[in-house]
Amino acid sequence: MTRFLGEPDVAGYAALFGSTVVKAAVDDVLRDARACVVHDRRAVPAYDALLTGLRSRLAQVETESLVPALNGSGILLHTNLGRAPLAPEALEAMRTIGEGYSNLEFDLQAGVRHSRYARLGALLRSTTGAEDGLVVNNGAAAVLLVLDTFAKGREVIVSRNQLIEIGGGFRLPDVLARSGATLVEVGATNKVYVRDFERALTVDTALLLRSHTSNYRIEGFTADVAARDLAALGRRAGVPSVEDLGSGALVDLTSFGLPHERTVREAITDGVDMVVFSGDKLLGGPQAGIVAGGAASIARLRANPLLRALRVDKATLAALAATLRCYLEPQGHLRIPFYAMLATPVERLRERARALAARCDARGEIAAADIEAYAGGGAAPLAPVASAGLVVRTARKSAPEVASEMRAREPRVVARIAHDATIVDLRAIPEARDGDVATALVRALA
Ligand SMILES: *Cc1c(COP(=O)(O)O)cnc(C)c1O
């Protein structure tokens, strides 16, 4: 036992999880070895073999919990890697509110109960231009709440070119069915007109739904219904319109060289009654789902008992508020890591890539290269962001092996694989962590 605990990496695990967990793992490994000797009449394993067994057991224990990783995938808002990293002020707010008590559901002036759902109204008004806003657990929950409140047992008209499936099994027709609403599809896959919506209106129509086609494009012989026209039709017919924007940009992405991504404010200006978007995509905040829109519609959402099952936690509200406040100052959004990453000049990334290649490449296996990154999070799916990074090719290991070893231990780097090479994109990796990238690279190529 003492010999195992004297190994520096095993001692590292003991510092991370506590020595009880590590001792239990040692006991497991020794017990398995004894069983092999007794039952299978095998030779007593050597210390090194036992140590290898212990290491893989501890590595498994570690990755079952949440561990940090550097994102070298080149996808800035990667759902599998936790989407948006938080701004320093958001982290600070989570700490301040999280470490003690707050007025989460309490009116400090009157000394009576208050609604947590009213907390971010003012900030959402000033950042989106909407009359009011409401925050729930995530974007999917926000869509569900809108459908449940307005469309249960009634009809929702959706254009056939927007019946989306996004990641994680969120398929619009299924979500509609789950909420007890009837989907009324209109138009053709490539062409949809306002008159298609108009003809489908009945006394049972509850909502006109528009959805951001966040992961595909329909190109060629196409026609689409503008949100403005759909919202106007809804007002004429007395039917609320809702737009699932998905990523929910609050700033214009063209200032970062990306194609224009419809902002929440534009959707509100177009007259859409309720706009739904995520907190952890282009907004750059914590996981949350936001509905911004008309005061009467938001009030109806607030009155739905289902809200109780979708409610957000105090730390989320604190982080979201702090993130939204960044947008109220000129250039304040550049303090949000996602925008800081987008704003980094590609020349700076090239310099870092060259320095890393020079530092780690002992055998001519690592090259600095210009590559392409993507925003992710359903934003600008086809528009690359100029980036730079490292292309690793070695005759000694396959690209998946190199990538796997970069992920195996602290510091962990998630790379991508293309054309039989392991590629580490630097755009989503903070410059201060380049030393860790070097450590992971050298380890993987050892
Ligand atoms: C991402 C997305 C959602 C779901 O939002 P989550 O916050 O991931 O639950 C819904 N609709 C669209 C169009 C999206 O892009």
The ligand as a MOL file (V3000), in Angstrom:
LIG
                    3D

  0  0  0     0  0            999 V3000
M  V30 BEGIN CTAB
M  V30 COUNTS 15 15 0 0 0
M  V30 BEGIN ATOM
M  V30 1 C -30.0600 24.7710 -28.9050 0
M  V30 2 C -31.4290 24.9020 -29.4120 0
M  V30 3 C -32.5330 24.5580 -28.6000 0
M  V30 4 C -32.3860 23.9650 -27.2240 0
M  V30 5 O -31.7520 24.7760 -26.3150 0
M  V30 6 P -31.0310 24.1270 -25.0310 0
M  V30 7 O -30.6230 25.3120 -24.2250 0
M  V30 8 O -29.9170 23.3050 -25.5440 0
M  V30 9 O -32.0500 23.2970 -24.3370 0
M  V30 10 C -33.7910 24.7030 -29.1310 0
M  V30 11 N -33.9710 25.1810 -30.3820 0
M  V30 12 C -32.9370 25.5320 -31.1890 0
M  V30 13 C -33.2100 26.0780 -32.5470 0
M  V30 14 C -31.6270 25.4020 -30.7430 0
M  V30 15 O -30.6010 25.7390 -31.5330 0
M  V30 END ATOM
M  V30 BEGIN BOND
M  V30 1 1 1 2
M  V30 2 1 2 3
M  V30 3 2 2 14
M  V30 4 1 3 4
M  V30 5 2 3 10
M  V30 6 1 4 5
M  V30 7 1 5 6
M  V30 8 2 6 7
M  V30 9 1 6 8
M  V30 10 1 6 9
M  V30 11 1 10 11
M  V30 12 2 11 12
M  V30 13 1 12 13
M  V30 14 1 12 14
M  V30 15 1 14 15
M  V30 END BOND
M  V30 END CTAB
M  END
